[in-house]
Amino acid sequence: MGGGRPSKAKRGKHRWIGLSVDESLDEREALTTFLESHLELAHGWRLFDLQNTDSGLCAIIRVRLEDYPDALKVLSDGKVVSLTTSGKIRLVRERLDLKPPIRRRSR
């Protein structure tokens, strides 16, 4: 068999965290740098969405399940605050009223 994607069970569990972001971190690179310095997770997290909404700047990150409690403690106050969490990104997007990014097909 080929080297395809590992089965769902082997990929590990994770949580999606919806964040309220300070306006000073309005660029993806600035937010990524901020999260790298504050989350103290070597790897296992990823920034998925960063959108400006009616209620302010919102972002969604994915963290590994074992890193989830520590991430919530760090994201409890400051420039980036946790608003909602879930095991499904769809639910976090609905709660934050974010639209999924448009995927362009390569031809």
C-alpha positions as CSV (number, residue, x, y, z in Angstrom):
1,M,0.0,0.0,0.0
2,G,1.0,3.6,-0.6
3,G,2.1,6.3,1.8
4,G,-1.4,7.9,2.1
5,R,-2.8,9.8,5.0
6,P,-2.9,7.9,8.3
7,S,-6.3,6.6,9.5
8,K,-8.3,8.9,11.7
9,A,-7.5,7.0,14.9
10,K,-3.7,7.3,14.3
11,R,-3.8,11.1,13.6
12,G,-4.4,12.0,17.3
13,K,-7.1,14.0,19.0
14,H,-7.3,17.8,19.0
15,R,-9.5,20.7,20.0
16,W,-10.4,23.8,18.1
17,I,-10.3,27.1,20.0
18,G,-12.1,30.2,18.8
19,L,-10.2,33.4,19.8
20,S,-10.9,37.1,20.1
21,V,-7.8,38.9,18.9
22,D,-6.5,42.4,19.7
23,E,-6.5,44.7,16.7
24,S,-2.7,45.1,16.9
25,L,-2.3,41.5,15.8
26,D,-4.4,42.0,12.6
27,E,-1.9,40.2,10.4
28,R,-1.5,36.4,10.3
29,E,2.3,36.6,10.8
30,A,2.0,38.9,13.8
31,L,-0.6,36.6,15.4
32,T,1.5,33.5,14.7
33,T,4.6,35.1,16.3
34,F,2.5,36.1,19.4
35,L,1.1,32.6,19.8
36,E,4.5,31.0,19.3
37,S,5.9,33.1,22.2
38,H,3.0,32.7,24.5
39,L,1.6,29.2,24.0
40,E,5.0,27.5,24.6
41,L,4.0,24.5,22.5
42,A,6.9,23.4,20.4
43,H,4.5,22.0,17.8
44,G,1.0,20.6,17.7
45,W,-0.9,23.8,17.2
46,R,-1.9,25.6,13.9
47,L,-3.7,28.8,13.1
48,F,-6.6,28.1,10.7
49,D,-8.7,31.3,10.4
50,L,-8.2,35.0,11.0
51,Q,-11.1,37.1,10.0
52,N,-12.4,40.6,10.9
53,T,-16.1,40.4,12.0
54,D,-18.7,42.8,13.3
55,S,-17.7,41.9,16.9
56,G,-13.9,42.3,16.2
57,L,-11.0,40.3,15.0
58,C,-11.5,36.5,15.5
59,A,-9.2,33.5,14.9
60,I,-9.4,29.7,15.1
61,I,-6.5,27.5,16.2
62,R,-6.1,23.8,16.5
63,V,-4.2,22.3,19.5
64,R,-3.5,18.7,20.5
65,L,-5.8,17.4,23.1
66,E,-3.0,16.9,25.6
67,D,-2.0,20.6,25.2
68,Y,-5.6,21.9,25.5
69,P,-5.7,22.7,29.2
70,D,-2.4,24.6,29.1
71,A,-3.5,26.5,26.0
72,L,-6.7,27.6,27.7
73,K,-4.8,28.9,30.7
74,V,-2.6,31.0,28.5
75,L,-5.5,32.3,26.4
76,S,-7.6,33.4,29.4
77,D,-6.7,37.1,29.2
78,G,-4.5,39.5,27.3
79,K,-4.3,40.3,23.6
80,V,-5.7,37.0,22.6
81,V,-8.7,35.5,24.6
82,S,-10.5,32.2,24.2
83,L,-14.2,32.6,23.4
84,T,-15.2,29.0,22.5
85,T,-13.9,25.6,22.0
86,S,-15.0,22.4,20.4
87,G,-13.9,19.1,18.8
88,K,-15.3,20.3,15.5
89,I,-14.1,23.4,13.6
90,R,-17.6,23.8,12.0
91,L,-19.1,24.4,15.5
92,V,-16.5,27.0,16.4
93,R,-17.0,28.8,13.0
94,E,-20.8,28.9,13.7
95,R,-20.4,30.3,17.2
96,L,-18.0,33.0,16.0
97,D,-20.1,33.6,12.9
98,L,-17.1,33.0,10.6
99,K,-17.4,31.9,7.0
100,P,-15.2,29.0,5.8
101,P,-12.4,30.1,3.5
102,I,-13.0,29.8,-0.2
103,R,-11.1,26.8,-1.6
104,R,-9.9,27.2,-5.1
105,R,-9.4,24.0,-7.1
106,S,-6.1,23.6,-8.9
107,R,-6.4,22.5,-12.5
